[in-house]
Amino acid sequence: MLIRSFYCALTGTLSVALLALFVLFGLNERFVDSATLGWLVFLGLPLLLAVPATLITLAAGALAPGRPRVHGAVSLTLILGLFVLPVTLFLMRDALAEFLLGSPGLTNLLTGVAAVLLLTGLYGLTRVLSRALIDDESGRGRWAVPVAFALVIAIACPIGGFLSSRPLALDKDKPVTVIFGADGVSWERIDELTEKGELPAWKQLQEEGARIDMESIEPLMSPILWTTIASGMGADKHGVHTFYASSASVEVPRIWDVVEQNGGRAGLLGWPVTWPPRPIDGFMIPSLFARGPETYPPELSFVRELAMREKGRRTRDMRSYAIYGIRCVQYGVKLSTLVQAVEVLRGTDDYLASLSPRRFLKLKIHGDIFLELWERERPDFVTFYNNVPDVTSHYFWKYFEPEAFPEVTPEEAKRFGDAIPEAYRQYDSVMGNILRYVPEHVNIVVLSDHGLRATATQTDGTIRIIRTETFLDRFGIADVIQGINLASRVYLRPSAGKGTIPTAFATMLDDLAIDETGDRLFQISEDDWGNVIVDVRRDVDVAGFHVTLPSGESIPIDDFVEETHAKVSGVHHPRATLLVRGEKIRRGVRDLDATILDVAPTVLYLMGYP
């Protein structure tokens, strides 16, 4: 009985694993990027799950000798899980979407029930099939079935690893150029780590290309600097002067504009001041300070939506994240990245402790998607930007250099002291993972817009994050208005097809006062696109206080405003970095000088443009 039950359970779990593996291969042939990890997930996990499945089967058999009820239960879940449930969900999809809107708890519950029934249905099917292969006279299972499943999985994983490692299929006759933007990186940190044998990608590029000490330009504000880098012009000409500038503010062509004007194709992931994105022959995914999920093409908007959900501390409902997971896999996210995502999402909610792991995960997801889009679109010019070194240096410098900050305890220095070096390692790892697929003829440019150093005096890093989902729900507008978090602000705009935001609502928010003090809670403004900008006032106390809604209900401000106190201890300095590798670049050149104004003309020269 025990062997028979284990046989059926193992056959069931392995068949589900095999089906999942081939579905994932169908979505993304680079998905299994490590044979070892593939074996662990698709062989080890089914073997582990077969043990409780066996125990459940034995317990059910003990409660129902002769097993007619067990067979009936298996048949019922088979019918429900594989036939009735999917058909019902498909036919009622519109009604269910309307019913579940704004009910994440109920959505999670129903999604969980549906998943259990589907998996049980699959398990029931394989159990029925495996029982058909049982030798009734001997009572032993024909172990060739689960062994065959296991062998197929064992062989498929290294094949997946091979497929995942193949280089990008790029046209060798085209002068392709890629820019890696590493916001806030400095040569001092790179040199310290390469001397220890770390940062292999940065080390290799220095050996194969030219290393330049690059001077930035005041003011050291990233949106301004990255626009200067992309245009070769200063702020007085390109038109970007603030953190919250949009692409409409840019008054001059940038590198990708020149590429398109000359008949080329371009792809951008994360470059600042590209929102709202315009139609482009390639792809454009804005990131830093984007005020909405828009991308080009629009089907890539899931990248921004996922980032916005995490930034806005929204409820992680199973249904939405399952859809995001499938879309991510479809657009190149690999098995190792999904495993990292599970670890991060199960981690702490503490702002400072979770800051680096969340941003490292975003960096890795973006790296996988960037590689897939590069191969699909095959643009002549591509950019990959991420600001994880910058953000980490702002908030963790005092732990990296505790001798300059007497208030830092030895325990804090031990806990967070490696955060900045780890940010460099993570960027180097993602960059190196992309570059291992890149052919030799591709021009590679790696640069930062500025460096960072310890601040003389810590500045108040208090951040008040409006929990967008809770905020909209509390004010009764979740069904007609959507919110986008950007730093401590929320940009409100009508949901699709819902008209405009009533002026009376914006006025109500502007007049809303804290019950205990009478101070106005919000600062309200409007941008050029009609978004209502909601910002919690920095000059008032909010912790432990309440506001009264138009309905008359008094609620704690803490319900929808999360206050963190991560002080800024790292500030920008003007020494930036530049690495260039290409057929027109001398190998191993060091100690050259340039400014950020020199990047755009250099890139255009590498691409053969006048």
C-alpha positions in Angstrom: 0.0 0.0 0.0 2.8 2.4 0.9 4.8 1.7 -2.3 1.7 1.9 -4.4 0.7 5.2 -2.9 4.2 6.7 -3.2 4.4 5.5 -6.9 1.1 7.3 -7.7 2.1 10.4 -5.8 5.5 10.6 -7.4 4.1 10.0 -10.9 1.6 12.8 -10.3 4.1 15.4 -9.0 6.7 14.6 -11.7 4.1 14.8 -14.5 2.9 18.3 -13.3 6.6 19.4 -13.1 7.3 18.1 -16.6 4.2 19.9 -17.9 5.2 23.1 -16.2 8.7 22.8 -17.6 7.6 22.5 -21.2 5.1 25.3 -20.8 7.8 27.6 -19.5 10.2 26.5 -22.3 7.4 27.4 -24.7 7.1 30.9 -23.2 10.9 31.5 -23.0 13.6 29.1 -24.3 16.2 30.8 -22.2 14.2 30.2 -19.0 16.3 27.4 -17.4 19.6 29.4 -17.1 21.1 26.8 -14.7 20.8 23.0 -15.0 21.5 22.6 -11.3 18.7 25.0 -10.3 16.4 23.3 -12.9 17.1 19.9 -11.3 16.4 21.3 -7.9 13.1 22.9 -8.8 11.7 20.4 -11.3 13.1 17.2 -9.7 13.8 17.9 -6.1 10.6 19.8 -5.4 8.3 17.1 -6.9 10.1 14.4 -4.9 9.7 16.5 -1.8 6.0 17.0 -2.5 5.4 13.4 -3.2 6.0 12.6 0.5 3.0 14.6 2.0 0.9 13.5 -1.0 1.6 9.8 -0.1 0.7 10.4 3.5 -2.6 12.1 2.6 -3.4 9.2 0.3 -2.7 6.7 3.1 -4.7 8.7 5.6 -7.6 8.9 3.1 -7.4 5.1 2.5 -7.5 4.4 6.2 -10.6 6.4 6.6 -12.3 4.7 3.6 -11.3 1.1 3.3 -11.8 -0.2 -0.2 -11.2 3.4 -1.4 -14.4 4.0 -3.2 -14.7 7.4 -1.6 -11.1 8.2 -2.4 -11.6 7.3 -6.1 -14.8 9.4 -6.0 -12.9 12.4 -4.6 -10.2 12.0 -7.2 -12.8 11.8 -10.0 -14.6 14.8 -8.7 -11.5 17.0 -8.5 -10.5 15.7 -11.9 -13.8 16.9 -13.4 -13.8 20.2 -11.5 -10.1 21.0 -11.9 -9.7 20.2 -15.5 -13.1 20.8 -17.1 -15.8 22.6 -15.1 -13.7 25.2 -13.4 -11.7 26.5 -16.5 -14.9 26.6 -18.6 -16.8 28.4 -15.9 -14.0 31.0 -15.3 -13.8 31.6 -19.1 -17.5 32.2 -19.6 -17.8 34.4 -16.5 -14.5 36.3 -16.8 -16.1 39.8 -17.3 -18.6 39.4 -14.5 -15.9 38.1 -12.1 -13.5 40.9 -13.0 -16.2 43.5 -12.1 -17.1 41.6 -8.9 -13.6 41.2 -7.7 -12.5 44.8 -8.4 -11.2 46.3 -5.2 -11.5 43.1 -3.2 -7.9 41.7 -3.0 -8.7 39.4 -0.1 -11.5 37.7 -1.9 -9.5 37.6 -5.1 -6.6 35.9 -3.3 -9.1 33.3 -1.7 -10.8 32.5 -5.0 -7.5 32.3 -6.9 -6.1 30.0 -4.3 -9.1 27.7 -4.5 -8.9 27.7 -8.3 -5.2 26.9 -8.2 -5.8 24.0 -5.8 -8.6 22.6 -7.9 -6.5 22.9 -11.1 -3.4 21.2 -9.5 -5.6 18.6 -7.9 -7.2 17.9 -11.2 -3.8 17.4 -12.8 -2.7 15.2 -10.0 -6.0 13.2 -10.2 -5.5 12.7 -13.9 -1.9 11.4 -13.5 -3.1 9.2 -10.6 -5.7 7.6 -12.7 -3.2 7.1 -15.5 -0.6 5.7 -13.1 -3.1 3.3 -11.5 -3.8 2.0 -15.0 -0.1 1.0 -15.2 -0.1 -0.9 -11.8 0.4 -4.6 -12.0 -2.6 -5.8 -10.0 -1.2 -9.3 -9.5 2.1 -8.2 -7.9 0.8 -4.9 -6.4 3.9 -3.2 -7.6 4.0 -0.1 -9.8 5.7 0.0 -13.2 8.4 2.4 -12.1 9.4 3.0 -15.7 6.8 5.8 -15.8 8.1 8.1 -13.1 11.7 7.2 -14.0 11.0 8.2 -17.6 9.5 11.5 -16.4 12.5 12.1 -14.2 14.9 11.3 -17.1 13.2 13.7 -19.4 13.4 16.5 -16.8 17.0 15.6 -16.1 17.9 15.9 -19.8 15.8 18.9 -20.5 17.4 21.1 -17.8 21.0 21.1 -19.3 19.5 21.5 -22.7 17.7 24.6 -21.3 21.0 25.8 -19.9 22.6 25.4 -23.3 19.8 27.3 -25.1 20.0 30.0 -22.4 23.7 30.5 -23.0 23.6 31.0 -26.8 24.7 34.4 -28.0 22.4 37.1 -29.5 21.8 36.6 -33.2 22.8 40.1 -34.4 23.8 41.3 -37.9 27.6 41.6 -38.0 27.4 44.1 -40.8 25.6 46.7 -38.7 27.5 48.9 -36.2 25.4 48.2 -33.1 26.0 50.2 -29.9 24.9 49.5 -26.3 25.0 52.0 -23.4 24.9 50.8 -19.8 23.9 53.6 -17.5 25.1 53.0 -13.9 23.8 56.0 -12.0 26.1 57.2 -9.2 29.1 54.8 -9.9 32.6 56.1 -9.1 36.1 54.8 -10.0 37.1 54.7 -6.4 34.6 52.0 -5.6 35.2 50.1 -8.8 39.0 50.1 -8.2 38.6 48.9 -4.6 36.5 46.0 -5.6 38.4 45.0 -8.8 41.6 44.9 -6.7 39.9 42.3 -4.6 39.1 40.2 -7.6 35.5 41.3 -7.9 33.5 43.1 -10.6 34.7 40.8 -13.5 32.7 42.7 -16.1 34.1 46.1 -15.3 37.6 44.6 -15.0 37.4 42.9 -18.5 36.0 46.1 -20.1 38.9 48.1 -18.8 41.4 45.6 -20.2 39.6 45.5 -23.6 38.7 49.2 -24.0 39.4 52.7 -22.9 38.9 54.0 -19.3 38.0 57.7 -19.0 37.8 60.0 -16.0 34.7 62.0 -16.8 33.7 65.3 -15.3 30.0 66.0 -14.7 28.3 69.4 -14.7 26.4 71.3 -12.0 23.6 71.0 -11.0 24.2 67.3 -10.2 20.6 66.2 -10.8 20.2 62.9 -12.6 17.4 63.8 -15.0 19.4 66.9 -16.1 22.6 65.0 -16.4 21.3 62.0 -18.4 19.6 64.4 -20.8 22.9 66.1 -21.3 24.7 62.8 -21.8 22.1 61.7 -24.4 22.1 65.1 -26.3 25.6 66.4 -25.9 24.1 69.7 -24.8 23.8 71.5 -21.5 20.5 72.2 -19.6 20.4 75.7 -21.1 19.9 74.1 -24.5 18.1 70.8 -23.9 15.4 72.3 -21.6 15.4 69.9 -18.6 15.8 71.7 -15.3 14.0 69.7 -12.6 13.7 66.1 -11.3 10.1 65.9 -12.5 10.7 66.9 -16.1 9.0 64.9 -18.8 10.0 64.0 -22.4 7.9 67.0 -23.5 10.5 69.2 -21.8 13.3 68.1 -24.0 14.0 70.6 -26.8 16.8 68.9 -28.7 17.4 65.5 -30.4 18.9 62.8 -28.3 21.1 59.9 -29.6 18.1 57.6 -30.4 16.4 60.5 -32.3 19.5 60.8 -34.5 19.6 57.1 -35.0 16.0 57.0 -36.2 16.5 60.0 -38.4 19.2 58.1 -40.2 17.0 55.0 -40.7 18.2 53.0 -37.6 16.3 51.3 -34.8 16.5 52.0 -31.1 15.6 50.4 -27.8 15.6 52.0 -24.4 15.0 50.5 -20.9 14.9 52.8 -18.0 16.6 56.0 -19.4 15.5 59.1 -17.5 13.2 61.7 -19.0 11.6 59.3 -21.6 8.0 59.5 -20.2 5.6 59.7 -21.8 7.2 57.5 -24.4 6.7 58.2 -28.1 6.2 55.6 -30.9 9.6 54.4 -31.8 11.0 51.8 -34.2 12.1 49.5 -31.4 11.1 49.7 -27.8 11.0 52.4 -25.0 10.4 51.6 -21.3 10.7 54.7 -19.1 11.7 54.2 -15.5 13.1 57.0 -13.4 10.4 59.5 -12.4 7.8 58.2 -14.9 4.3 59.3 -14.0 2.5 56.3 -15.5 2.8 52.8 -16.8 3.0 53.8 -20.4 5.6 52.1 -22.6 6.1 51.6 -26.3 4.9 49.2 -27.5 2.0 49.2 -25.0 2.2 45.5 -24.3 5.4 46.1 -22.3 3.5 48.3 -19.8 3.5 45.3 -17.3 7.2 46.2 -16.6 6.2 49.6 -15.3 2.9 48.4 -13.6 4.8 45.8 -11.5 7.4 48.5 -10.4 4.5 50.9 -9.6 2.7 48.3 -7.5 5.8 47.6 -5.4 6.7 51.2 -5.0 3.2 52.1 -3.9 3.1 49.3 -1.3 0.0 47.8 -2.9 -1.6 44.5 -1.9 0.1 41.6 -3.6 -2.9 39.6 -4.8 -2.1 36.2 -6.2 -4.0 36.7 -9.4 -2.2 39.8 -10.5 1.3 38.6 -9.5 0.7 35.3 -11.4 -0.2 37.3 -14.5 2.9 39.5 -14.0 5.0 36.3 -13.5 3.8 34.8 -16.8 4.4 38.0 -18.7 7.9 38.3 -17.2 8.7 34.8 -18.3 7.3 35.4 -21.7 9.6 38.4 -22.1 12.8 36.7 -20.9 12.8 36.5 -17.1 14.8 33.4 -16.1 14.4 30.7 -13.5 17.1 32.1 -11.2 15.4 35.5 -11.2 12.0 33.9 -10.2 13.7 32.1 -7.4 15.3 35.4 -6.2 11.8 37.0 -6.5 10.3 34.4 -4.2 13.0 35.0 -1.6 12.7 38.8 -1.8 8.9 38.9 -1.6 9.0 36.6 1.5 11.4 39.0 3.2 11.0 41.8 5.7 8.8 44.9 5.3 11.3 47.1 7.0 12.0 49.9 4.6 15.8 50.1 5.0 16.4 46.3 5.3 14.2 45.7 2.2 15.5 48.6 0.1 18.5 46.9 -1.4 17.0 43.4 -2.0 14.0 44.9 -3.8 16.1 47.1 -6.0 18.5 44.2 -6.8 15.6 42.1 -7.9 14.2 44.9 -10.1 17.7 45.2 -11.6 17.8 41.5 -12.4 14.3 41.4 -13.9 15.1 44.4 -16.1 18.3 42.8 -17.2 16.5 39.6 -18.3 13.8 41.6 -20.1 16.3 43.9 -21.8 18.2 40.9 -23.2 15.0 39.4 -24.6 13.9 42.7 -26.2 17.3 43.3 -27.7 17.2 39.9 -29.4 13.6 40.3 -30.6 13.9 43.9 -31.9 17.6 43.9 -32.9 18.0 47.7 -32.7 21.1 49.5 -33.8 21.3 51.4 -30.6 20.2 50.2 -27.1 20.4 51.5 -23.6 20.1 49.8 -20.2 19.9 52.2 -17.2 19.6 51.5 -13.5 20.1 53.6 -10.4 20.7 51.0 -7.8 24.3 52.2 -7.0 23.0 55.8 -6.6 20.1 55.0 -4.2 22.1 52.5 -2.2 24.9 55.0 -1.8 22.5 57.8 -0.6 21.1 55.7 2.2 23.9 53.4 3.2 27.0 55.5 3.0 27.2 56.0 6.8 27.3 52.2 7.3 30.0 51.9 4.6 32.1 54.6 6.2 31.0 54.5 9.9 34.1 56.4 11.1 32.6 59.5 9.6 29.3 59.1 11.4 29.7 58.6 15.2 26.1 57.7 15.7 26.4 54.4 13.7 26.6 51.4 16.0 29.0 48.5 15.3 25.9 46.3 14.8 24.5 48.6 12.2 27.8 48.8 10.4 28.1 45.0 10.4 24.5 44.6 9.1 24.5 47.3 6.4 28.2 48.0 5.7 28.4 45.9 2.6 25.3 47.3 1.0 27.2 49.7 -1.4 29.8 47.2 -2.5 27.0 44.7 -3.1 25.1 47.2 -5.2 28.2 47.4 -7.5 28.5 43.6 -7.5 24.8 43.2 -8.5 25.1 45.7 -11.3 28.3 44.1 -12.5 26.6 40.7 -12.4 23.6 41.8 -14.5 25.8 43.7 -16.9 28.2 40.7 -17.3 25.3 38.4 -17.8 24.1 40.5 -20.7 27.6 41.0 -22.2 28.2 37.2 -22.3 25.6 37.1 -25.0 26.9 40.0 -27.0 29.1 39.5 -30.1 32.5 41.0 -30.3 31.6 43.6 -33.0 29.1 45.5 -30.7 30.3 48.8 -29.3 30.0 48.9 -25.5 29.7 52.1 -23.5 29.4 52.0 -19.7 29.1 55.2 -17.8 27.8 57.1 -14.8 26.4 60.6 -14.5 28.2 61.5 -11.3 29.9 59.8 -8.3 29.0 59.9 -4.6 30.8 60.7 -1.3 30.0 61.1 2.3 28.0 64.1 3.2 29.4 66.6 5.8 26.0 66.7 7.6 23.3 64.1 7.3 20.1 65.4 5.7 16.7 64.4 6.8 15.8 61.4 4.8 12.2 61.1 6.1 10.0 59.7 3.3 6.3 59.7 3.5 4.9 57.1 1.0 1.2 57.2 0.3 -0.1 53.7 0.1 -2.0 54.3 -3.1 -4.4 51.4 -3.0 -5.5 52.1 0.6 -5.6 55.8 -0.1 -8.0 55.4 -3.1 -10.1 52.9 -1.2 -10.4 55.1 1.9 -11.5 58.1 -0.1 -14.0 56.0 -2.1 -12.5 56.6 -5.5 -10.7 53.3 -6.3 -13.1 52.4 -9.1 -12.7 55.7 -11.0 -9.2 57.0 -10.3 -5.8 55.4 -10.4 -2.7 56.6 -8.6 1.0 56.4 -9.5 3.6 56.7 -6.8 6.7 58.9 -7.6 8.9 59.4 -4.6 6.7 60.8 -1.9 4.1 62.0 -4.4 1.0 60.3 -5.9 -0.2 61.3 -9.3 -3.9 60.8 -9.6 -5.6 60.4 -13.0 -8.9 59.0 -14.2 -9.1 55.3 -14.8 -9.5 54.3 -18.5 -12.8 55.6 -19.8 -13.7 57.4 -16.6 -13.6 61.0 -17.8 -11.7 63.6 -15.7 -11.0 64.2 -12.0 -13.7 66.5 -10.5 -12.4 69.8 -9.4 -14.4 69.5 -6.2 -12.4 66.4 -5.3 -9.1 68.1 -5.7 -10.3 71.0 -3.6 -11.5 68.6 -0.9 -8.0 67.0 -0.7 -6.4 70.5 -0.6 -8.6 71.6 2.3 -8.4 68.3 4.3 -7.1 69.1 7.8 -5.5 67.0 10.5 -8.1 66.5 13.3 -5.7 67.1 16.2 -3.8 70.1 14.9 -6.0 71.7 12.2 -3.0 71.7 9.8 -3.6 70.9 6.1 -2.4 67.4 5.3 -1.8 67.6 1.6 -0.2 69.9 -0.9 -2.2 69.6 -4.2 -1.1 70.7 -7.6 -1.7 69.8 -11.3 0.7 68.9 -14.1 0.5 69.5 -17.8 -1.3 66.2 -18.4 -4.2 66.9 -16.0 -2.8 64.7 -13.3 -3.7 65.8 -9.7 -0.4 65.7 -7.7 -0.9 64.7 -4.0 2.0 65.4 -1.7 2.0 64.9 2.1 3.2 68.2 3.5 6.7 67.9 5.0 6.2 70.7 7.6 3.5 69.0 9.6 3.5 66.0 12.0 1.3 63.1 10.9 2.3 60.1 13.0 -0.6 59.0 15.3 -3.0 61.7 14.0 -6.3 61.4 12.2 -8.3 63.0 9.4 -12.1 63.1 8.9 -13.4 62.0 5.5 -16.3 63.7 3.7 -18.4 60.8 5.0 -17.8 61.9 8.6 -15.6 58.9 9.4 -12.3 59.7 11.3 -9.4 57.5 10.3 -5.8 57.2 11.3 -3.4 58.9 8.8 -1.1 55.9 9.4 -3.6 53.8 7.5 -2.6 55.3 4.2 0.7 57.1 4.8 3.9 55.2 5.6 6.6 57.3 7.2 10.2 56.1 7.1 13.3 57.7 8.5 16.3 56.6 6.4 18.6 59.6 6.6 20.7 60.5 3.5 24.4 60.2 4.2 25.8 60.0 0.7 25.7 63.0 -1.7 26.7 63.5 -5.4 30.1 64.6 -6.5 31.1 65.6 -10.0 33.6 62.8 -10.9 31.8 60.4 -13.2 33.0 57.3 -15.0 33.2 56.2 -18.7 34.3 53.0 -20.3 34.3 52.4 -24.1 35.0 49.2 -26.0 34.7 48.8 -29.7 36.6 48.2 -33.0 37.5 51.9 -33.2 38.8 52.0 -29.6 42.4 51.3 -28.5 42.6 48.5 -25.9 43.8 49.2 -22.4 43.9 53.0 -22.6 43.6 54.7 -19.2 43.7 58.1 -17.6 41.8 59.9 -20.4 39.7 63.0 -19.5 36.3 64.0 -20.8 33.1 65.6 -19.7 29.5 64.3 -20.0 29.1 66.6 -23.1 31.5 64.3 -25.0 29.4 61.1 -24.7 26.8 61.7 -27.4 29.3 62.7 -30.2 31.5 59.8 -29.3 28.6 57.3 -29.5 27.4 58.7 -32.8 31.0 58.5 -34.2 31.2 54.8 -33.1 28.0 54.2 -35.0 29.3 55.9 -38.2 27.2 59.0 -38.1 28.7 62.4 -38.9 
